[in-house]
């Protein structure tokens, strides 16, 4: 039997609980200095909040899956309404998506962030999540 292309499609609260989990993981990794994992958790939080927004706003439509964050936002009709900073954040976070980079890429991403930059990335992701949640 083939798996569904999405999980719990109709329940936005499911997605928002996952968002909270990802942001909690990001906060923990900020303290440990594992900035690649912080970026990955921020990417996942933004992806999941978009999914939650979509299933809440379009309950009768199939959730777009398998897309990069900018493509996902565009498919949902949101990209054009985002600020330049929000677009830049989603584009930057896309580099952290699980499975989309080699070990060398992971190391480069890890080394591209210092404490302040990692904290800023987390702050931007948290602001984006609140922006999307506030638009529902």
Secondary structure as the mmCIF struct_conf table of DSSP 4:
data_model
#
loop_
_struct_conf.conf_type_id
_struct_conf.id
_struct_conf.beg_label_comp_id
_struct_conf.beg_label_asym_id
_struct_conf.beg_label_seq_id
_struct_conf.end_label_comp_id
_struct_conf.end_label_asym_id
_struct_conf.end_label_seq_id
HELX_LH_PP_P HELX_LH_PP_P1 UNK A 2 UNK A 4
BEND BEND1 UNK A 5 UNK A 8
TURN_TY1_P TURN_TY1_P1 UNK A 9 UNK A 10
HELX_RH_AL_P HELX_RH_AL_P1 UNK A 12 UNK A 32
TURN_TY1_P TURN_TY1_P2 UNK A 33 UNK A 33
HELX_RH_AL_P HELX_RH_AL_P2 UNK A 35 UNK A 57
TURN_TY1_P TURN_TY1_P3 UNK A 59 UNK A 60
BEND BEND2 UNK A 61 UNK A 61
HELX_LH_PP_P HELX_LH_PP_P2 UNK A 62 UNK A 64
BEND BEND3 UNK A 66 UNK A 66
HELX_RH_AL_P HELX_RH_AL_P3 UNK A 69 UNK A 75
TURN_TY1_P TURN_TY1_P4 UNK A 76 UNK A 77
HELX_RH_3T_P HELX_RH_3T_P1 UNK A 79 UNK A 81
BEND BEND4 UNK A 82 UNK A 82
HELX_RH_AL_P HELX_RH_AL_P4 UNK A 84 UNK A 94
TURN_TY1_P TURN_TY1_P5 UNK A 95 UNK A 96
BEND BEND5 UNK A 97 UNK A 97
TURN_TY1_P TURN_TY1_P6 UNK A 98 UNK A 99
BEND BEND6 UNK A 100 UNK A 101
HELX_RH_AL_P HELX_RH_AL_P5 UNK A 103 UNK A 111
TURN_TY1_P TURN_TY1_P7 UNK A 112 UNK A 112
HELX_RH_AL_P HELX_RH_AL_P6 UNK A 115 UNK A 134
TURN_TY1_P TURN_TY1_P8 UNK A 135 UNK A 135
#
